[in-house]
Amino acid sequence: MAVYNVPALAKLIDKFESLPGIGSKTAQRLAYHVLNMPKEQAYDFAKAITDAHDKIKYCSVCCNFSDEELCPVCKDQKRDKTVICVVESPRDALALEATREFEGTYHVLHGAISPLNNIGPDDLYIKELLSRINSGTVEEVIMATNPTVEGDATAMYISRLLKPLGIKTTRLAYGIPVGGDLEYADEVTLARALEGRSIL
C-alpha cells in the first residue's frame, strides 16, 4: 500500500513537531489548520514569525526581549532601579510582571548553570548583571531562578559574587501553593515552606 505523503505538508508537520510540548497529533492538527487558513492570513502568520526574529533583540540593560534599545520596564522612570529581580528566562519576568506586585527591574540570565548540559556561568548574562550592580545604584538583588538543582546552583553562584560587594541578596520563598494540602506536599517543598515562613 502506497504511503500518502506530500513533502511540503510533511515538512510543515515536522516543523510544528519540533516545538516544545507539541506531539505528532497536535503537529498534524496545526499543519492542517494552517493549510485551511486563507492565504493572506497564512502569510500574516509567517510574517509575524519573521518579524519577531528580525525586530526583537535583547534590552541593552536587563537582557529581556525588546524591539527597542530599552525594554518597557527599563524605560519606565517610575520603576525602582535600586531593586533587580534575576530570572532565568523572559517568560519568568512576564509571570512576575503579571502579579502587578513587583515595582523594581529585572535581569534575564537566559538559562541556568548546568554542567550536564555544558552551560557554565560564561554562557549566561551574569557579566551584564555585575556591570549594572557596579553602577552603584542597586541595593537589593532578588534571586528568582527556578526551584531546581540548576536554578539553586545559579542563585548560589551569583550570591557568592555579590557578597563582597555588600549588596543585599534575597531568594524567592517557595512552599505550599494556595489551596494545597500539607499531606500531599513533598519533603523539599515542606522544608522550603518552613524556611520561608513569615510573621502573621
Secondary structure, 3 states (H helix, E strand, C coil): CCCCCCHHHHHHHHHHHCCCCCCHHHHHHHHHHHHHCCHHHHHHHHHHHHHHHHHCEECCCCCCEECCCCCHHHHCCCCCCCEEEEECCHHHHHHHHHCCCCCCEEEECCCCCEHHHCECHHHCCHHHHHHHHCCCCCCEEEECCCCCHHHHHHHHHHHHHHHHHCCEEEECCCCCCCCCCHHHCCHHHHHHHHHCCCCC
